[in-house]
Amino acid sequence: MYYLSDFGSFHVGGRIVEVRNQPNRKVWFTETSYHDQDPNGEFLIEQVYVQYFIPQKRQYKWPLVLLHGGGLTGACWETTPDGRPGWLHNFLSAGFAVYVLDNVERGRSGFCAIENVWDGQPIQRTLKEAWDIFRFGKPENYQSGKPFKGLEFPLEYMEAFQRQFVPRWTSTSGAQVRGIGEALKKIGSCVLICHSQGGFLGGKAAVENIDVIKGLICVEASGWPRLTDINKDIAKKAPWLVLLGDYIDESPRWQSARTEAAEFCEHMNSLGGNASLISLPDVGFEGASHMLMMDRHSDKIAGWISKWIFQSCVE
């Protein structure tokens, strides 16, 4: 149980684009009401939505910033598909202030409807793709619904999970890194927790804004900053915790990701940094899927992470 002293939200970042030489158009808002719209002018796009929660009894100096993965929004941290409190509530209960981001073109940040601003078309994820990428079971077992042995993800709530999926662009990484950076600057000193695609984007934003980073937790990151962008000052600035779930050996995709994570941590440590690569089964969390913040033991994993923050992310 916790009580809040404050909560709210803000938008940050973005840029202005200008539309010119487009004809006016008639826009119908209802079946009987329309508006003659001039589509030309200046539009602000690529902003980031941030929601914050400040507990009355804070046990830790710096806030946590939660950054979602690809095709998802900040809602992934709030409540699990089967209705349990998510990491947002777990961390608030532990005494952390928490800031939750909806990245550029996701959720309440909104997307850009102006043509030719972003390359490509938005894509959406099917349940079959999620089954494979998120390591719920072998690809050939999707139709039968047979999961990996001991899987902790609540598969009986897959439809509730799919309701969280949103369209995503594949060409907005630069804008997303800039948006995360603007949020970090406004929030100030913090510990960043980022998942999947957010691990890649958050890692890059952290390196570019390292002065405000007190610790970084990459939950099954899908990529890393370029090693050439890491110098000794960046490596030594803050500890990094890199987490991987279970069933990695069942997925060539995630075997490669594990190798990349190990190479990144090795490089950080060779420069005098403190980067730890942890396989969750090795610390007692067997059955962890890619969506480990939604697994049945997600509260216990959050507790383990909280202890790491208290012990490792200090002055």
Sequence and secondary structure as in RCSB ss.txt:
>XXXX:A:sequence
MYYLSDFGSFHVGGRIVEVRNQPNRKVWFTETSYHDQDPNGEFLIEQVYVQYFIPQKRQYKWPLVLLHGGGLTGA
CWETTPDGRPGWLHNFLSAGFAVYVLDNVERGRSGFCAIENVWDGQPIQRTLKEAWDIFRFGKPENYQSGKPFKG
LEFPLEYMEAFQRQFVPRWTSTSGAQVRGIGEALKKIGSCVLICHSQGGFLGGKAAVENIDVIKGLICVEASGWP
RLTDINKDIAKKAPWLVLLGDYIDESPRWQSARTEAAEFCEHMNSLGGNASLISLPDVGFEGASHMLMMDRHSDK
IAGWISKWIFQSCVE
>XXXX:A:secstr
   EEEEEEEEE  EEEEE S   EEEESSSS EEEE   EEEEE  EEEEEEEESS  SSS EEEE  TT  GG
GGTB TTS B HHHHHHHTT  EEEEE TTSGGG    STTSSSS  B   HHHHHHHTTSS GGGTTTT   TT
  S GGGHHHHHTT   B SS HHHHHHHHHHHHHHH SEEEEEETHHHHHHHHHHHHTGGGEEEEEEES S   
 GGG  HHHHHHS EEEEE S GGG HHHHHHHHHHHHHHHHHHHTT  EEEEEGGGGT TT  TTTTTSTTHHH
HHHHHHHHHHHHS  
